[in-house]
């Protein structure tokens, strides 16, 4: 369903519906974010669905936080993978510090 595409128009180039072509053209960021979340993840194997949702929230929020951080502070002196891994390690340490101090 789309509010932009009312009629079943078909693309002349490849015969696919126009609504599908518009979706594929504008939703590439979702695939890129999923790929980044899969590379460095905090997920563990579990059958408890609240934990699965929590792990997804942590993965996606770390990607979003890193994007904001990179916009604010240019970190081009390190390679792309080193930056992401170091950023995730720093997030993990800062999330664990309060719990470790309390124990």
MARTOR-969837 format. One record per residue: residue in three letters; x, z, y of N, C-alpha, C, O in turn. Coordinates in pm, 1 decimal, decimal comma. Each point is the difference from the previous one (the first is absolute). Example, Ala and Ser with C-alpha at 12.3 -4.5 7.8 and 13.67 -1.06 7.14 Angstrom:
+------+----------+----------+----------+----------+----------+----------+----------+----------+----------+----------+----------+----------+
! code !       nu !       nw !       nv !      cau !      caw !      cav !       cu !       cw !       cv !       ou !       ow !       ov !
+------+----------+----------+----------+----------+----------+----------+----------+----------+----------+----------+----------+----------+
!  ala !   1319,0 !    780,0 !   -569,0 !    -89,0 !      0,0 !    119,0 !     90,0 !      0,0 !    120,0 !    103,6 !     66,5 !     -1,9 !
!  ser !   -138,6 !   -138,5 !    106,9 !     82,0 !      6,0 !    119,0 !    -77,0 !     73,0 !    109,0 !     50,9 !     16,9 !    110,8 !
+------+----------+----------+----------+----------+----------+----------+----------+----------+----------+----------+----------+----------+
end
This chain:
+------+----------+----------+----------+----------+----------+----------+----------+----------+----------+----------+----------+----------+
! code !       nu !       nw !       nv !      cau !      caw !      cav !       cu !       cw !       cv !       ou !       ow !       ov !
+------+----------+----------+----------+----------+----------+----------+----------+----------+----------+----------+----------+----------+
!  unk !     84,3 !      0,0 !   -117,8 !    -84,3 !      0,0 !    117,8 !     88,4 !      0,0 !    123,5 !    100,4 !     70,9 !      6,9 !
!  unk !   -139,0 !   -150,3 !     88,6 !     74,4 !     -8,4 !    123,2 !    -95,0 !    -29,7 !    114,3 !    -92,4 !    -80,1 !    -14,8 !
!  unk !    114,3 !    143,7 !    127,9 !    -81,2 !    -28,9 !    118,0 !     50,9 !   -123,9 !     71,8 !    -70,8 !    -56,9 !     83,1 !
!  unk !    191,6 !     14,7 !   -113,9 !     58,4 !   -116,5 !     65,6 !    -38,5 !   -130,2 !    -71,0 !    -10,5 !   -104,6 !     64,1 !
!  unk !    -10,5 !    110,4 !   -195,2 !    -29,3 !   -120,2 !    -77,6 !   -143,2 !      8,1 !    -51,8 !    -28,5 !     74,8 !    -93,5 !
!  unk !    -60,0 !   -150,9 !    153,5 !   -141,1 !      1,8 !    -39,6 !    -33,4 !   -109,3 !   -100,9 !    -87,8 !     17,3 !    -84,5 !
!  unk !    157,2 !   -128,4 !     93,5 !    -31,1 !   -115,1 !    -85,1 !    107,8 !    -16,5 !   -107,2 !    116,6 !     31,1 !     24,2 !
!  unk !   -154,5 !    -79,2 !   -141,1 !     98,7 !    -18,2 !   -107,8 !     85,8 !   -124,6 !     23,0 !    -20,9 !   -103,3 !    -63,7 !
!  unk !    116,8 !    113,8 !    154,4 !     87,9 !   -112,5 !     30,9 !    118,6 !     -0,6 !    -96,0 !     48,1 !    105,4 !    -41,3 !
!  unk !     -1,8 !   -224,7 !      6,5 !    111,7 !    -16,5 !    -92,8 !    114,7 !    -66,1 !     74,8 !    -21,0 !    -94,0 !     76,7 !
!  unk !    141,6 !    142,9 !    -99,0 !    118,5 !    -55,1 !     64,6 !     26,4 !   -141,3 !    -51,4 !    -16,7 !    -27,9 !   -118,7 !
!  unk !     57,5 !    -60,1 !    208,2 !     27,2 !   -139,1 !    -37,4 !    134,1 !    -12,8 !    -71,9 !     19,6 !    -92,9 !    -78,3 !
!  unk !     72,6 !    185,3 !    104,4 !    134,6 !    -10,7 !    -57,1 !      3,9 !     27,5 !   -149,9 !     61,4 !    -75,2 !    -75,7 !
!  unk !   -127,0 !    182,8 !     33,0 !     13,4 !     39,2 !   -139,7 !   -133,1 !     27,4 !    -69,0 !     -0,5 !     35,9 !   -117,8 !
!  unk !   -109,2 !    -51,0 !    184,8 !   -130,8 !     16,8 !    -61,4 !    -45,1 !    143,4 !    -17,9 !   -100,5 !     25,1 !    -66,4 !
!  unk !    173,3 !     70,2 !    124,7 !    -38,4 !    139,8 !     -9,2 !    -96,9 !     34,7 !    113,4 !      1,9 !    -64,4 !    104,9 !
!  unk !    -86,7 !    166,1 !   -125,5 !    -91,5 !     41,4 !    107,0 !     75,9 !     47,1 !    123,7 !    106,2 !     61,2 !    -10,7 !
!  unk !   -161,1 !    -90,0 !    125,9 !     64,6 !     34,2 !    126,6 !     15,0 !    150,9 !     17,3 !     98,0 !     46,4 !     58,3 !
!  unk !   -194,7 !     30,3 !   -108,6 !      8,0 !    145,8 !     11,4 !    119,9 !     53,8 !    -77,5 !     64,0 !     95,2 !     44,5 !
!  unk !    -33,0 !   -154,0 !   -158,5 !    114,7 !     41,6 !    -80,0 !    130,8 !    -35,4 !     70,0 !     94,8 !     78,4 !     -2,0 !
!  unk !    -89,5 !   -193,4 !     62,4 !    120,3 !    -41,5 !     72,0 !     26,2 !     91,2 !    119,5 !    114,9 !     35,3 !     26,7 !
!  unk !   -220,1 !      3,1 !     45,3 !     16,1 !     89,5 !    114,7 !     46,4 !    138,2 !    -45,8 !     84,1 !     62,4 !     64,6 !
!  unk !   -138,7 !    -15,8 !   -174,7 !     40,5 !    130,7 !    -53,9 !    147,1 !     -2,2 !    -39,2 !     74,8 !     90,6 !     36,8 !
!  unk !    -32,5 !   -191,4 !   -110,0 !    139,3 !     -9,1 !    -44,1 !     96,5 !    -12,6 !    117,3 !    113,0 !     48,3 !     -5,9 !
!  unk !   -158,4 !   -113,6 !    112,4 !     84,7 !    -21,3 !    116,7 !     22,2 !    129,1 !     78,6 !    106,6 !     19,0 !     58,6 !
!  unk !   -206,5 !     69,9 !    -56,7 !      7,8 !    118,6 !     84,5 !     30,2 !    129,5 !    -73,8 !     23,7 !    101,7 !     65,3 !
!  unk !    -23,2 !   -100,4 !   -196,9 !     16,4 !    124,9 !    -73,7 !    132,5 !     11,4 !    -74,1 !      8,6 !     73,2 !    -98,6 !
!  unk !     92,3 !   -141,9 !    142,5 !    130,8 !      6,4 !    -64,5 !     67,9 !    134,2 !     17,2 !     83,1 !     38,2 !    -82,4 !
!  unk !   -116,9 !     33,9 !    188,0 !     59,8 !    131,0 !     23,6 !    -36,3 !    100,8 !   -106,4 !     79,5 !     88,5 !    -31,4 !
!  unk !   -198,3 !   -100,6 !    -24,6 !    -42,8 !     91,8 !   -105,9 !     88,5 !    -17,9 !   -122,2 !     42,6 !     98,4 !    -60,6 !
!  unk !    -14,8 !   -221,5 !     24,0 !     87,3 !    -26,1 !   -114,3 !    142,0 !     50,3 !     25,4 !     63,9 !     55,9 !    -89,1 !
!  unk !    -15,5 !    -76,2 !    211,2 !    134,7 !     46,4 !     33,4 !      8,3 !    151,9 !     -5,3 !     99,7 !     55,0 !    -46,9 !
!  unk !   -203,2 !     13,1 !     94,4 !      0,1 !    145,7 !     -2,8 !     -7,0 !     51,8 !   -143,6 !     67,8 !     96,9 !    -34,3 !
!  unk !   -148,2 !   -160,2 !    -48,5 !     -6,9 !     39,5 !   -140,8 !    135,2 !    -18,8 !    -69,1 !     40,7 !     82,5 !    -81,8 !
!  unk !     27,5 !   -190,7 !    115,2 !    130,3 !    -25,9 !    -59,5 !    101,7 !    105,2 !     44,9 !     80,6 !     46,3 !    -80,7 !
!  unk !    -83,7 !     -8,3 !    208,5 !     91,0 !    103,3 !     48,3 !    -31,2 !    135,5 !    -63,2 !     91,2 !     76,1 !    -32,6 !
!  unk !   -219,2 !    -46,4 !     15,4 !    -38,5 !    127,5 !    -61,2 !     44,0 !      5,8 !   -145,4 !     31,3 !    107,4 !    -51,2 !
!  unk !    -28,8 !   -220,3 !    -14,5 !     40,1 !     -3,9 !   -140,5 !    151,1 !     19,0 !    -17,1 !     45,1 !     51,5 !   -102,4 !
!  unk !     32,5 !    -93,0 !    202,2 !    145,5 !      7,4 !     -9,8 !     48,1 !    144,7 !      0,0 !     74,1 !     40,3 !    -89,7 !
!  unk !   -114,9 !     37,8 !    188,4 !     36,2 !    140,8 !      9,1 !   -129,0 !     80,0 !      0,2 !    -68,8 !      7,1 !    101,9 !
!  unk !     36,2 !     52,0 !   -213,2 !   -126,8 !     68,7 !    -13,2 !     21,1 !    145,5 !    -41,1 !    103,5 !     35,7 !    -56,2 !
!  unk !   -202,4 !     46,4 !     85,0 !      2,2 !    139,5 !    -43,0 !    -95,1 !     21,5 !   -117,3 !    -18,5 !    113,0 !    -45,4 !
!  unk !    -41,1 !   -219,8 !     -3,0 !   -100,2 !     10,3 !   -105,8 !     60,6 !     51,6 !   -129,8 !    114,8 !    -28,2 !    -34,1 !
!  unk !   -196,5 !    104,3 !    -35,9 !     33,3 !     46,1 !   -133,5 !   -116,7 !    -33,7 !    -90,6 !   -112,7 !    -17,3 !     46,6 !
!  unk !    139,2 !      8,1 !   -174,4 !   -106,8 !    -30,0 !    -93,9 !    -92,1 !    121,1 !    -11,8 !     43,9 !    109,6 !    -34,7 !
!  unk !   -172,0 !   -131,0 !     63,9 !    -97,0 !    108,1 !     -5,9 !   -138,2 !    -56,0 !    -28,6 !    -28,7 !   -116,1 !     29,5 !
!  unk !    -55,2 !    198,3 !    -86,3 !   -138,3 !    -39,5 !    -25,1 !    -94,6 !     64,3 !    100,2 !   -121,2 !    -20,0 !     -7,4 !
!  unk !    174,6 !     95,5 !     99,2 !    -81,6 !     66,0 !    101,1 !    -12,1 !    -90,4 !    121,5 !     98,3 !    -24,1 !     70,0 !
!  unk !   -219,3 !    -26,3 !    -44,5 !    -18,4 !    -97,6 !    106,4 !     28,9 !     56,5 !    139,0 !     43,9 !    -76,8 !     85,5 !
!  unk !    -65,6 !    207,3 !    -56,3 !     38,3 !     47,6 !    133,4 !    150,3 !    -12,0 !     25,4 !     41,7 !    -25,4 !    113,0 !
!  unk !     39,3 !     43,2 !   -216,5 !    144,1 !    -16,0 !     16,4 !     38,1 !   -145,7 !     24,0 !     90,5 !    -28,7 !     78,4 !
!  unk !   -158,5 !    -62,1 !   -145,1 !     27,0 !   -142,8 !     20,5 !    -28,4 !    -37,7 !    145,2 !     78,3 !    -71,4 !     62,7 !
!  unk !   -189,3 !    119,3 !    -10,3 !    -34,0 !    -27,5 !    140,2 !    102,6 !     63,8 !     93,0 !     42,3 !    -61,7 !     97,8 !
!  unk !     -2,2 !    185,4 !   -128,3 !    100,8 !     67,6 !     82,2 !    131,7 !    -76,5 !     -0,1 !     61,2 !    -17,3 !    105,4 !
!  unk !    -16,9 !    -28,7 !   -222,0 !    124,2 !    -77,0 !     -7,7 !    -10,0 !   -129,5 !     80,7 !     96,2 !    -38,5 !     66,5 !
!  unk !   -210,5 !    -28,6 !    -71,6 !    -19,3 !   -121,3 !     80,0 !      5,4 !     30,5 !    148,9 !     58,3 !    -76,0 !     77,3 !
!  unk !   -118,8 !    186,4 !    -37,3 !      2,9 !     38,2 !    141,8 !    143,4 !     24,5 !     44,4 !     40,1 !    -44,6 !    107,5 !
!  unk !     37,2 !    114,8 !   -188,6 !    140,4 !     27,3 !     35,2 !     79,3 !   -130,3 !      8,1 !     76,9 !    -19,2 !     94,2 !
!  unk !    -94,3 !    -70,3 !   -191,1 !     73,1 !   -126,8 !      0,2 !    -31,9 !    -82,8 !    124,6 !     90,6 !    -46,4 !     69,3 !
!  unk !   -218,6 !     28,4 !    -41,8 !    -39,5 !    -85,5 !    112,6 !     31,7 !     64,0 !    134,1 !     35,9 !    -70,0 !     94,7 !
!  unk !    -48,7 !    201,8 !    -85,0 !     32,5 !     64,9 !    126,8 !    150,3 !     -2,0 !     26,7 !     41,5 !     -4,8 !    115,7 !
!  unk !     40,7 !      8,3 !   -220,7 !    144,3 !     -9,1 !     23,0 !     38,4 !   -139,1 !     49,5 !     90,4 !    -13,7 !     82,4 !
!  unk !   -157,8 !    -88,7 !   -131,8 !     26,8 !   -136,2 !     48,9 !    -42,5 !    -13,4 !    145,8 !     72,8 !    -56,9 !     81,3 !
!  unk !   -189,6 !    109,1 !    -48,6 !    -48,8 !     -6,7 !    138,2 !     89,2 !     81,7 !     93,5 !     29,1 !    -43,4 !    111,4 !
!  unk !     14,7 !    161,8 !   -156,2 !     87,5 !     83,2 !     82,7 !    134,2 !    -68,7 !     23,1 !     56,2 !      7,0 !    109,3 !
!  unk !     -5,6 !    -73,0 !   -212,5 !    127,2 !    -71,6 !     15,1 !    -13,6 !   -116,4 !     97,1 !     91,7 !    -27,8 !     77,3 !
!  unk !   -204,9 !    -39,5 !    -81,0 !    -21,9 !   -110,7 !     94,2 !     -3,4 !     50,9 !    144,1 !     57,1 !    -62,3 !     89,5 !
!  unk !   -123,5 !    174,4 !    -67,6 !     -3,8 !     58,9 !    134,6 !    139,1 !     44,5 !     41,7 !     40,5 !    -20,2 !    114,5 !
!  unk !     32,4 !     80,7 !   -207,0 !    135,8 !     46,3 !     28,9 !     90,7 !   -117,0 !     36,8 !     78,4 !      8,9 !     94,5 !
!  unk !    -89,2 !   -118,0 !   -169,1 !     84,0 !   -117,8 !     28,0 !    -35,6 !    -64,2 !    132,7 !     86,6 !    -57,2 !     66,2 !
!  unk !   -213,7 !     65,9 !    -25,9 !    -39,1 !    -54,4 !    130,6 !     60,0 !     85,7 !    112,1 !     40,8 !    -52,2 !    103,8 !
!  unk !    -35,9 !    183,3 !   -125,6 !     49,3 !     91,8 !    102,3 !    152,0 !      2,4 !      5,8 !     58,4 !     -4,8 !    108,2 !
!  unk !      6,2 !     12,4 !   -225,2 !    145,5 !      9,0 !     -7,6 !     52,8 !   -115,7 !    -83,0 !    -32,7 !    -11,6 !   -118,1 !
!  unk !    113,1 !    -73,2 !    178,0 !     55,7 !   -113,4 !    -72,2 !    107,9 !     49,4 !    -94,9 !     95,9 !     64,8 !     42,0 !
!  unk !   -111,9 !    -95,6 !   -170,8 !     97,7 !     42,5 !   -101,5 !     53,4 !   -122,4 !    -72,5 !     -6,1 !     -8,0 !   -122,6 !
!  unk !     57,6 !    -85,8 !    197,8 !     43,7 !   -125,5 !    -59,8 !    141,7 !      6,8 !    -55,3 !     46,6 !    -98,1 !    -57,8 !
!  unk !     24,5 !    211,2 !     73,4 !    137,4 !      5,4 !    -47,8 !      9,6 !     19,9 !   -150,8 !    105,5 !    -26,6 !    -57,4 !
!  unk !   -212,1 !     72,7 !     -9,3 !     -0,7 !     15,0 !   -144,5 !    -81,8 !   -111,3 !    -63,3 !    -79,9 !    -66,0 !     66,5 !
!  unk !    100,8 !     46,2 !   -195,7 !    -78,0 !   -103,1 !    -68,6 !   -144,3 !     45,4 !    -12,7 !    -30,2 !    118,6 !     13,7 !
!  unk !    -58,7 !   -213,5 !    -39,8 !   -144,5 !     25,9 !     -6,3 !    -34,1 !    101,8 !   -108,0 !    -78,5 !     91,5 !     24,8 !
!  unk !    135,1 !   -105,1 !   -142,7 !    -31,0 !     90,5 !   -111,0 !     55,4 !    139,4 !     25,7 !    -66,7 !     98,8 !    -30,8 !
!  unk !    187,8 !    -88,2 !     86,9 !     58,0 !    131,2 !     27,3 !    -84,9 !     77,0 !    100,0 !    -19,5 !    120,7 !    -14,6 !
!  unk !    -30,8 !   -189,5 !    115,4 !    -84,6 !     64,9 !     99,2 !   -125,6 !     56,4 !    -63,8 !    -36,3 !    114,6 !     26,5 !
!  unk !    -30,1 !   -192,3 !   -109,2 !   -125,3 !     42,4 !    -61,3 !     22,3 !    118,6 !    -92,0 !    -77,0 !     96,1 !      1,9 !
!  unk !    181,8 !   -102,5 !    -82,2 !     26,6 !    108,3 !    -94,0 !     37,9 !    127,6 !     74,6 !    -48,9 !    107,6 !    -34,5 !
!  unk !    133,5 !   -116,8 !    134,3 !     39,6 !    117,5 !     76,8 !   -119,8 !     58,8 !     74,3 !    -13,7 !    122,0 !      9,1 !
!  unk !    -71,4 !   -206,9 !     43,1 !   -119,0 !     47,8 !     70,8 !    -91,1 !     76,0 !    -94,9 !    -49,5 !    107,1 !     35,1 !
!  unk !     26,2 !   -160,2 !   -155,1 !    -86,1 !     67,6 !    -97,3 !     61,5 !    131,6 !    -47,7 !    -72,3 !     97,0 !    -22,7 !
!  unk !    203,9 !    -92,4 !      7,4 !     66,3 !    124,2 !    -39,7 !    -16,7 !    105,0 !    108,8 !    -26,3 !    116,6 !    -29,6 !
!  unk !     41,5 !   -157,1 !    155,4 !    -18,2 !     94,5 !    110,2 !   -142,8 !     51,1 !      7,6 !    -21,6 !    117,8 !     28,2 !
!  unk !    -75,6 !   -203,3 !    -52,7 !   -139,8 !     43,3 !     -1,7 !    -21,3 !    101,3 !   -111,7 !    -62,4 !    104,0 !     21,5 !
!  unk !    113,1 !   -133,2 !   -138,8 !    -15,5 !     91,8 !   -113,2 !     63,1 !    135,5 !     25,3 !    -57,5 !    103,6 !    -33,3 !
!  unk !    175,6 !   -104,8 !     92,1 !     66,6 !    127,2 !     30,1 !    -77,8 !     79,8 !    104,4 !    -16,3 !    121,1 !    -14,3 !
!  unk !    -31,1 !   -187,4 !    117,6 !    -72,2 !     73,2 !    104,6 !   -134,6 !     51,8 !    -50,3 !    -48,0 !    102,6 !     48,2 !
!  unk !    -14,1 !   -172,1 !   -144,5 !   -124,2 !     50,6 !    -57,7 !     25,1 !    119,0 !    -92,4 !    -86,8 !     86,2 !    -14,3 !
!  unk !    202,9 !    -80,4 !    -47,8 !     29,2 !    106,0 !    -96,2 !     60,0 !    124,7 !     62,3 !     -4,8 !    106,6 !    -61,6 !
!  unk !     60,9 !   -115,8 !    181,2 !     70,2 !    113,0 !     61,0 !    -91,0 !    121,8 !     15,2 !     40,6 !    110,6 !    -35,6 !
!  unk !   -159,5 !   -127,2 !     86,1 !    -90,5 !    113,8 !     21,4 !    -34,1 !     67,5 !   -133,3 !     -5,4 !    122,8 !     -7,6 !
!  unk !    -17,2 !   -201,2 !    -95,8 !    -32,4 !     55,8 !   -130,7 !    120,3 !     74,5 !    -59,0 !    -16,0 !    107,5 !    -57,9 !
!  unk !    134,8 !   -163,7 !     72,5 !    120,0 !     63,8 !    -52,7 !     28,0 !    131,5 !     73,7 !     36,7 !     99,1 !    -63,1 !
!  unk !    -53,4 !    -97,3 !    194,7 !     23,3 !    121,4 !     77,0 !   -101,8 !    108,0 !    -36,0 !     34,2 !    118,1 !     -5,0 !
!  unk !   -158,1 !   -157,5 !    -20,0 !   -102,6 !     96,5 !    -34,9 !     28,7 !     65,1 !   -134,6 !    -26,3 !    119,0 !    -17,5 !
!  unk !     79,4 !   -194,4 !    -77,2 !     30,9 !     53,5 !   -132,7 !    122,7 !     85,6 !      7,2 !     43,1 !     54,8 !   -101,5 !
+------+----------+----------+----------+----------+----------+----------+----------+----------+----------+----------+----------+----------+
end
